[in-house]
Amino acid sequence: MAILPIRLIPDSVLRVDCPEVTEFDDDLRRLVEDMVETMYAAPGVGLAAPQVGIEKRLAVVDVSVGKAEGALKVLVNPKIVSQEGKVTDFEGCLSIPDISEKVARPRKIEVEAQDVDGERFTFETEDFEARAVCHEVDHLDGVLFIDHLRGLRREKVKRQIRKLGLT
């Protein structure tokens, strides 16, 4: 396993609408292992393939940051198929370090995905984990959390990004 370099804004790979994974092989398994190790080392609660420079619809999420057995979700080709409610809370991103802002996300979601063997599964989640999954699925569509901001909050974040030299 290896810790992969995390791509930072404005890296163009963060804006790619990632193609679906079609090969479920040892290379995919190794990539998942490396992404999980990278996420935990960061530390973060989620990581999408484009954040490590890979244009694939693949994300890992673990809101326990490796502390709860069975909390890790490996999401290959995930789709949010239903959502309900709305919660606004602070959100950050490993690809935009040291910046967080309030973002509205669904309170509860249902997700369809595949595992590393290509088996389809569905699950429901809510609250913080739903936020994390939505954030990672956005990455797979080339969307960053800052894209959800409007008005003064968006301008504030743009200034912070310039100040950090991330432009």
C-alpha positions in Angstrom: 0.0 0.0 0.0 1.1 3.6 -0.6 0.1 7.0 0.4 -0.8 8.9 -2.7 -0.3 12.7 -3.3 -3.6 14.6 -3.0 -4.2 17.0 -5.8 -5.0 20.5 -4.8 -7.2 23.2 -6.4 -6.8 24.3 -9.3 -5.6 21.0 -10.6 -7.7 20.2 -13.7 -8.3 16.6 -12.7 -10.6 17.9 -9.9 -12.9 19.2 -12.6 -13.3 16.0 -14.6 -16.6 14.2 -15.0 -15.1 10.8 -14.3 -16.0 7.8 -16.5 -17.4 4.7 -14.9 -15.2 1.9 -13.7 -15.5 -1.1 -16.1 -12.6 -3.3 -15.0 -12.9 -4.9 -11.5 -9.4 -6.3 -11.1 -6.3 -6.4 -8.9 -5.3 -2.9 -10.1 -8.7 -1.5 -8.8 -8.2 -3.3 -5.4 -4.7 -1.8 -5.1 -6.0 1.6 -5.9 -8.7 1.2 -3.3 -6.2 0.1 -0.7 -3.9 3.1 -1.5 -6.9 5.5 -1.4 -8.0 4.2 2.0 -4.4 4.5 3.4 -4.2 8.1 1.9 -7.6 9.1 3.4 -6.6 7.9 6.9 -3.2 9.5 6.7 -4.6 12.9 5.7 -6.7 12.5 7.9 -10.0 12.7 6.1 -13.4 11.1 6.1 -13.6 10.6 2.4 -11.5 10.6 -0.8 -12.4 10.4 -4.4 -10.2 9.0 -7.2 -9.7 12.4 -8.9 -8.3 13.8 -5.7 -5.3 11.4 -6.3 -5.2 12.1 -10.0 -7.3 9.1 -11.2 -10.2 9.7 -13.5 -12.5 6.9 -12.3 -15.9 6.9 -10.6 -14.5 5.6 -7.3 -14.6 6.9 -3.8 -14.0 5.8 -0.2 -15.8 7.1 2.8 -15.3 6.4 6.5 -16.7 9.0 8.9 -15.1 7.1 11.9 -11.6 7.8 10.3 -10.7 4.1 10.7 -11.9 3.8 14.3 -15.2 1.8 13.8 -15.1 -1.7 12.4 -17.2 -1.9 9.2 -17.6 1.9 8.8 -15.5 2.0 5.6 -17.6 2.3 2.4 -15.9 1.6 -0.9 -18.1 3.1 -3.6 -17.5 2.2 -7.2 -19.8 4.0 -9.8 -22.0 5.5 -7.0 -25.3 7.2 -7.8 -27.5 9.0 -5.3 -30.9 7.7 -6.2 -33.0 9.5 -3.7 -32.6 12.2 -1.1 -34.7 13.9 1.6 -34.4 16.8 3.9 -31.8 19.5 4.0 -29.1 20.3 6.5 -26.6 23.2 6.3 -23.3 22.6 8.1 -19.5 23.3 7.7 -17.6 21.3 5.1 -14.0 21.1 4.1 -12.0 19.3 1.5 -8.6 17.6 1.4 -8.1 19.3 -2.0 -8.8 22.7 -0.7 -6.8 22.7 2.6 -7.5 25.0 5.5 -10.8 26.3 4.2 -14.3 25.3 5.3 -17.7 26.9 4.8 -21.3 26.1 5.3 -22.9 24.0 2.6 -26.5 22.7 2.2 -26.7 18.9 1.7 -29.5 16.3 1.9 -30.1 15.0 5.4 -30.8 11.5 4.1 -29.8 9.7 0.9 -30.1 6.4 -0.8 -27.1 5.3 -2.8 -26.6 2.6 -5.5 -23.0 1.5 -6.1 -20.7 -1.4 -6.8 -18.0 -3.0 -4.7 -14.5 -3.8 -5.8 -15.8 -7.1 -7.3 -18.5 -5.3 -9.3 -21.3 -6.5 -7.2 -24.2 -4.0 -7.0 -25.5 -2.8 -3.6 -27.8 -0.1 -2.2 -27.7 1.6 1.2 -29.3 4.5 3.0 -27.4 6.9 5.2 -28.0 10.2 6.8 -26.5 13.2 8.6 -22.7 13.4 8.5 -22.2 10.3 6.5 -24.7 11.4 3.9 -22.8 14.8 3.7 -19.5 12.9 3.1 -21.0 10.6 0.4 -22.6 13.6 -1.4 -19.2 15.5 -1.2 -17.4 12.5 -2.8 -20.0 11.9 -5.5 -19.7 15.6 -6.4 -15.9 15.1 -6.9 -16.7 12.3 -9.4 -18.8 14.9 -11.3 -16.0 17.5 -11.2 -17.9 19.6 -8.6 -16.1 21.0 -5.5 -17.9 22.0 -2.3 -17.1 25.7 -3.0 -19.3 25.4 -6.2 -22.3 25.2 -3.9 -21.5 28.6 -2.3 -23.1 31.9 -3.4 -22.7 35.6 -2.8 -20.4 36.8 0.0 -19.5 33.3 1.2 -18.3 32.4 -2.3 -16.2 35.6 -2.6 -14.7 35.0 0.9 -13.6 31.5 -0.1 -12.1 32.8 -3.4 -10.1 35.4 -1.4 -8.9 32.6 1.0 -7.8 30.4 -1.9 -5.9 33.3 -3.5 -4.3 34.1 -0.1 -3.1 30.5 0.3 -1.7 30.6 -3.2 -4.0 27.9 -4.5 -5.0 29.6 -7.8 
